[in-house]
């Protein structure tokens, strides 16, 4: 059985590719909610 990719992954890769000419396009923010219900937001560098 093959691996299944997250449905948002290709959308993210497409967006990063189409904006690769912009210097700030290698940064994106990722928001999650922990098991305790506390929200968290972080800035990620995509290299």
DSSP file (Angstrom, degrees, kcal/mol; ACC not computed):
  #  RESIDUE AA STRUCTURE BP1 BP2  ACC     N-H-->O    O-->H-N    N-H-->O    O-->H-N    TCO  KAPPA ALPHA  PHI   PSI    X-CA   Y-CA   Z-CA
    1    1 A X              0   0    0      0, 0.0     2,-0.1     0, 0.0     0, 0.0   0.000 360.0 360.0 360.0 130.0    0.0    0.0    0.0
    2    2 A X        -     0   0    0      1,-0.1     2,-0.2     0, 0.0     0, 0.0  -0.309 360.0 -94.7 -79.0 161.2    1.4    3.4   -1.0
    3    3 A X        -     0   0    0     -2,-0.1     2,-0.5     1,-0.0    -1,-0.1  -0.470  33.2-138.0 -73.5 145.5    1.8    6.4    1.2
    4    4 A X        -     0   0    0     -2,-0.2     2,-0.2     0, 0.0     3,-0.1  -0.926  15.5-139.2-107.5 125.4   -0.9    9.0    1.1
    5    5 A X        -     0   0    0     -2,-0.5     2,-0.1     1,-0.1     5,-0.0  -0.508  29.8 -95.7 -81.7 150.9    0.1   12.7    1.0
    6    6 A X    >>  -     0   0    0     -2,-0.2     3,-1.4     1,-0.1     4,-0.6  -0.403  34.2-122.9 -61.1 140.3   -1.7   15.3    3.0
    7    7 A X  T 34 S+     0   0    0      1,-0.3     4,-0.4     2,-0.1    -1,-0.1   0.740 109.4  50.4 -62.4 -23.1   -4.3   17.0    0.8
    8    8 A X  T 3> S+     0   0    0      1,-0.2     4,-2.3     2,-0.1    -1,-0.3   0.613  88.4  84.1 -88.8 -13.2   -2.8   20.5    1.5
    9    9 A X  H <> S+     0   0    0     -3,-1.4     4,-2.6     1,-0.2     5,-0.2   0.919  91.2  44.9 -61.5 -47.6    0.8   19.5    0.6
   10   10 A X  H  X S+     0   0    0     -4,-0.6     4,-2.5     1,-0.2    -1,-0.2   0.872 111.9  53.9 -66.1 -35.3    0.6   20.0   -3.1
   11   11 A X  H  > S+     0   0    0     -4,-0.4     4,-2.2     2,-0.2    -1,-0.2   0.916 110.6  47.0 -61.9 -42.7   -1.3   23.3   -2.7
   12   12 A X  H  X S+     0   0    0     -4,-2.3     4,-2.6     2,-0.2    -2,-0.2   0.928 112.3  48.9 -64.9 -45.8    1.5   24.5   -0.5
   13   13 A X  H  X S+     0   0    0     -4,-2.6     4,-2.3     1,-0.2    -2,-0.2   0.897 111.7  49.8 -62.2 -40.3    4.3   23.4   -2.9
   14   14 A X  H  X S+     0   0    0     -4,-2.5     4,-2.7     2,-0.2    -1,-0.2   0.915 111.6  48.2 -63.1 -43.7    2.5   25.0   -5.8
   15   15 A X  H  X S+     0   0    0     -4,-2.2     4,-1.2     2,-0.2    -2,-0.2   0.914 112.4  48.4 -64.8 -43.1    2.1   28.3   -3.9
   16   16 A X  H  < S+     0   0    0     -4,-2.6    -1,-0.2     1,-0.2    -2,-0.2   0.904 113.5  47.9 -63.5 -40.8    5.8   28.3   -2.9
   17   17 A X  H >< S+     0   0    0     -4,-2.3     3,-1.3     1,-0.2    -2,-0.2   0.923 110.5  49.7 -66.2 -45.0    6.8   27.5   -6.4
   18   18 A X  H 3< S+     0   0    0     -4,-2.7    -1,-0.2     1,-0.3     3,-0.2   0.713 118.9  39.4 -70.4 -18.5    4.7   30.3   -8.0
   19   19 A X  T >< S+     0   0    0     -4,-1.2     3,-2.1    -5,-0.2     6,-0.3   0.189  79.1 114.3-111.2  15.3    6.0   32.8   -5.5
   20   20 A X  T <   +     0   0    0     -3,-1.3    -1,-0.1     1,-0.3    -2,-0.1   0.718  67.6  66.3 -63.4 -20.7    9.6   31.7   -5.5
   21   21 A X  T 3  S+     0   0    0     -4,-0.2     2,-0.5    -3,-0.2    -1,-0.3   0.655  85.6  85.1 -74.2 -14.1   10.8   34.9   -7.1
   22   22 A X  S X  S-     0   0    0     -3,-2.1     3,-1.7     1,-0.1     4,-0.2  -0.783  76.3-143.2 -90.7 127.0    9.7   36.8   -3.9
   23   23 A X  G >  S+     0   0    0     -2,-0.5     3,-0.8     1,-0.3    -1,-0.1   0.869  99.4  49.8 -58.2 -40.0   12.4   36.8   -1.2
   24   24 A X  G >  S+     0   0    0      1,-0.2     3,-1.4     2,-0.1    -1,-0.3   0.469  84.9  92.0 -80.2   0.1    9.9   36.5    1.6
   25   25 A X  G <   +     0   0    0     -3,-1.7    -1,-0.2    -6,-0.3    -2,-0.1   0.583  69.6  72.5 -74.1  -7.0    8.1   33.6    0.0
   26   26 A X  G <  S+     0   0    0     -3,-0.8    20,-4.0    -4,-0.2     2,-0.4   0.439  88.4  76.5 -85.4   2.8   10.3   31.0    1.8
   27   27 A X  E <   +A   45   0A   0     -3,-1.4     2,-0.3    18,-0.2    18,-0.2  -0.908  55.4 164.4-111.5 139.5    8.5   31.8    5.1
   28   28 A X  E     -A   44   0A   0     16,-2.2    16,-3.6    -2,-0.4     2,-0.4  -0.980  31.5-119.7-146.4 160.4    5.0   30.7    6.1
   29   29 A X  E     -A   43   0A   0     -2,-0.3     2,-0.5    14,-0.2    14,-0.2  -0.838  19.5-162.1-106.0 140.4    3.0   30.5    9.3
   30   30 A X  E     -A   42   0A   0     12,-2.9    12,-2.2    -2,-0.4     2,-0.4  -0.980   4.3-165.3-123.7 122.4    1.7   27.2   10.7
   31   31 A X  E     +A   41   0A   0     -2,-0.5     2,-0.3    10,-0.2    10,-0.2  -0.894  14.1 166.7-110.3 137.4   -1.1   27.2   13.3
   32   32 A X  E     -A   40   0A   0      8,-2.6     8,-2.7    -2,-0.4     2,-0.4  -0.899  30.2-132.0-138.7 167.7   -2.0   24.2   15.4
   33   33 A X  E     -A   39   0A   0     -2,-0.3     6,-0.2     6,-0.2     5,-0.1  -0.994  27.4-135.0-124.3 124.0   -4.0   23.3   18.4
   34   34 A X    >   -     0   0    0      4,-2.6     3,-2.2    -2,-0.4     6,-0.0  -0.150  29.9 -99.6 -72.0 169.7   -2.4   21.2   21.1
   35   35 A X  T 3  S+     0   0    0      1,-0.3    -1,-0.1     2,-0.1    -2,-0.0   0.715 125.2  58.2 -63.6 -19.9   -4.0   18.2   22.9
   36   36 A X  T 3  S-     0   0    0      2,-0.2    -1,-0.3     1,-0.0     3,-0.1   0.399 121.2-108.5 -88.7   2.7   -4.7   20.6   25.8
   37   37 A X  S <  S+     0   0    0     -3,-2.2     2,-0.5     1,-0.3    -2,-0.1   0.436  74.0 138.7  87.6  -0.4   -6.7   22.9   23.5
   38   38 A X        -     0   0    0     -5,-0.1    -4,-2.6     1,-0.0    -1,-0.3  -0.670  49.3-131.8 -83.8 126.6   -4.1   25.6   23.5
   39   39 A X  E     -A   33   0A   0     -2,-0.5     2,-0.3    -6,-0.2    -6,-0.2  -0.413  23.3-170.5 -75.1 152.5   -3.5   27.3   20.1
   40   40 A X  E     -A   32   0A   0     -8,-2.7    -8,-2.6    -2,-0.1     2,-0.4  -0.996   7.6-169.2-142.9 143.3    0.0   27.8   18.8
   41   41 A X  E     +A   31   0A   0     -2,-0.3     2,-0.3   -10,-0.2   -10,-0.2  -1.000  10.1 176.0-135.1 134.6    1.3   29.7   15.8
   42   42 A X  E     -A   30   0A   0    -12,-2.2   -12,-2.9    -2,-0.4     2,-0.5  -0.981  28.5-127.0-138.8 151.4    4.9   29.5   14.4
   43   43 A X  E     -A   29   0A   0     -2,-0.3     2,-0.4   -14,-0.2   -14,-0.2  -0.856  30.0-162.2 -96.8 130.6    6.7   31.0   11.5
   44   44 A X  E     -A   28   0A   0    -16,-3.6   -16,-2.2    -2,-0.5     2,-0.6  -0.901  14.3-139.9-117.3 140.3    8.5   28.3    9.4
   45   45 A X  E     -A   27   0A   0     -2,-0.4     2,-0.7   -18,-0.2   -18,-0.2  -0.894  16.3-150.8 -97.6 122.6   11.4   28.7    6.9
   46   46 A X              0   0    0    -20,-4.0    -2,-0.0    -2,-0.6     0, 0.0  -0.847 360.0 360.0 -96.4 114.1   10.9   26.5    3.9
   47   47 A X              0   0    0     -2,-0.7    -1,-0.1     0, 0.0   -20,-0.0   0.394 360.0 360.0-113.6 360.0   14.3   25.6    2.4
